[in-house]
Amino acid sequence: MSLFKRRRFPVEIILLCVRWYCKYGISYRDLAEMMQERGVEVDPSTIFRWVQRYAPEIDKRVRRYQGHRSGSWRVDETYVRVGGKWKYLFRAVDKHGQLIDFMLSDRRNTQAAYRFLRKARKTVGNHPPSSIATDKLASYPKAIQRLQDEGLLPKEIVHRTSKYLNNIIEADHGALKRMIRTHPGRAALWD
């Protein structure tokens, strides 16, 4: 069954709106106005629903074609407000700053760190990390050890806790929070 079955708008318009929203952070209202200038009458709430429906699917399908990520991961968490509630946003990027995976959690404990690292490990498929740099949160060593015991991470993995190695992801947190604050509807993408 097609993802776009019974849609009023052509697939090209839907994909263009979702891509522009995700890539450039354009507001739904501005995007609707841009589409109107091109002769397409679409409501901002319709674009919102398209982003909610298709952005995760597009990400899942495109990720495998983006090439291999570096084996050196930077992992960190930050506190963000989503849907009126405060959540921990766990994120992993490679040493070049390319996103590996993210996860929202109510807690910042060993179980949450374990779930996130297991999810990130599944995302990269046959390319496990060779090193993981984290802050000094005590949950990460326990979670890494548990994943090693289960055979999901190699025993030779290097766990580093240098704050300087995580500068890439720490700086990215600031940019992410500015983007969420500028576009309140973007935070709903993670609900």
C-alpha positions in Angstrom: 0.0 0.0 0.0 1.3 3.4 -0.9 2.2 5.9 1.8 0.5 8.6 -0.3 -2.8 6.8 -1.1 -5.9 9.0 -1.0 -3.9 12.2 -0.7 -5.4 15.3 -2.3 -2.1 16.8 -3.3 0.5 15.4 -5.6 3.3 13.4 -3.9 5.9 15.9 -5.3 4.2 18.8 -3.4 4.0 16.8 -0.2 7.6 15.8 -0.3 8.8 19.3 -1.2 7.0 20.8 1.8 8.3 18.2 4.2 11.8 18.5 2.9 11.8 22.3 3.0 10.4 22.3 6.5 12.9 19.8 7.9 15.9 21.2 6.0 15.5 24.9 6.4 13.2 25.3 9.5 10.6 27.3 7.6 7.4 27.9 9.6 4.3 26.2 8.4 2.7 29.6 7.7 5.7 30.8 5.6 5.8 27.5 3.8 2.1 27.7 2.9 2.7 31.2 1.6 5.6 30.0 -0.5 3.4 27.3 -2.0 0.7 29.8 -2.6 3.2 31.9 -4.7 3.7 28.8 -6.8 -0.1 28.3 -7.3 -0.7 25.7 -4.7 -3.3 26.5 -2.0 -2.4 24.5 1.1 -3.2 25.2 4.7 -0.4 25.4 7.3 -2.1 22.7 9.4 -2.1 20.4 6.4 1.7 20.9 6.1 2.0 20.2 9.8 0.2 16.9 9.4 2.4 16.0 6.4 5.5 16.6 8.5 4.2 14.5 11.4 3.3 11.6 9.0 6.2 11.6 6.5 9.3 13.1 8.1 10.0 10.0 10.2 9.4 7.7 7.3 11.6 9.8 5.0 14.4 9.8 7.6 14.2 6.1 8.0 14.4 5.4 4.2 17.1 8.0 3.4 19.4 7.2 6.3 20.8 4.0 4.7 21.9 6.0 1.6 23.7 8.7 3.5 26.9 6.7 3.8 28.6 5.2 6.8 29.0 7.2 9.9 32.3 7.5 11.7 32.9 4.8 14.4 33.7 7.6 16.9 30.4 8.6 18.6 29.7 11.7 20.7 26.7 11.1 23.1 25.0 13.6 25.3 21.6 14.5 26.6 19.9 17.9 27.2 16.6 19.1 28.7 13.9 20.3 26.3 10.3 21.2 26.6 8.1 19.1 24.3 4.3 19.4 24.3 4.4 21.5 27.5 6.4 18.8 29.4 10.1 18.7 30.1 12.0 15.7 28.6 15.5 14.6 28.2 16.7 14.5 24.6 19.4 11.9 24.2 21.5 12.4 21.0 24.4 10.7 19.4 26.5 12.2 16.6 29.7 11.0 14.9 32.9 12.9 15.1 31.9 14.9 12.0 28.6 16.0 13.6 26.3 13.8 11.6 23.3 12.6 13.6 23.3 8.9 14.4 20.1 8.8 16.5 18.0 10.6 19.1 15.5 9.6 21.8 13.2 11.4 24.2 13.0 10.2 27.8 11.3 11.2 31.0 14.3 10.1 32.9 18.1 10.5 32.8 19.1 7.2 34.4 21.0 4.0 33.4 17.9 2.4 31.9 17.3 5.4 29.7 21.0 5.5 28.6 20.8 1.8 27.9 17.7 2.1 25.8 19.1 5.0 23.8 22.5 3.3 23.1 20.7 0.1 22.1 18.5 2.1 19.7 21.5 4.0 18.3 23.4 0.7 17.9 20.5 -0.8 15.9 20.4 2.3 13.7 23.9 1.9 12.5 23.4 -1.8 11.6 26.7 -3.6 10.9 28.9 -0.7 11.8 29.3 -0.6 15.6 31.2 2.3 17.2 34.8 1.9 18.0 34.7 4.7 20.7 32.0 6.5 22.6 32.6 9.9 24.2 30.2 11.0 26.9 30.0 13.5 29.7 30.7 12.1 33.2 27.1 10.9 33.8 27.5 7.7 35.8 24.7 6.0 33.7 26.7 5.7 30.5 29.5 3.3 31.7 26.9 1.0 33.2 24.8 1.1 30.0 27.8 0.4 27.8 28.9 -2.5 30.0 25.4 -4.0 29.8 25.4 -3.8 26.0 28.9 -5.4 25.9 27.7 -8.2 28.2 24.8 -8.8 25.8 27.1 -8.8 22.8 25.5 -5.7 21.2 28.7 -3.6 21.6 32.2 -4.9 21.0 34.4 -5.6 24.1 37.2 -3.5 22.7 35.1 -0.3 22.6 36.8 2.8 24.1 34.6 4.9 26.4 36.0 8.4 26.8 34.7 11.0 29.3 36.5 14.1 28.0 34.4 17.2 27.9 36.4 18.5 24.9 35.5 15.5 22.7 31.8 16.4 23.2 32.2 20.0 22.0 30.5 19.1 18.7 27.3 17.9 20.3 27.3 20.5 23.1 27.4 23.3 20.5 24.7 21.5 18.5 22.4 21.5 21.6 22.5 25.3 21.6 21.6 25.4 17.9 18.8 22.9 18.5 17.3 24.8 21.4 17.3 28.0 19.4 15.5 26.3 16.5 12.9 24.8 18.9 12.3 28.2 20.5 12.0 29.9 17.1 9.6 27.3 15.8 7.4 26.0 18.6 5.7 23.5 16.3 9.0 21.7 15.6 9.1 20.3 19.1 5.9 18.4 18.3 7.9 16.4 15.8 9.3 14.4 18.7 6.0 13.7 20.4 
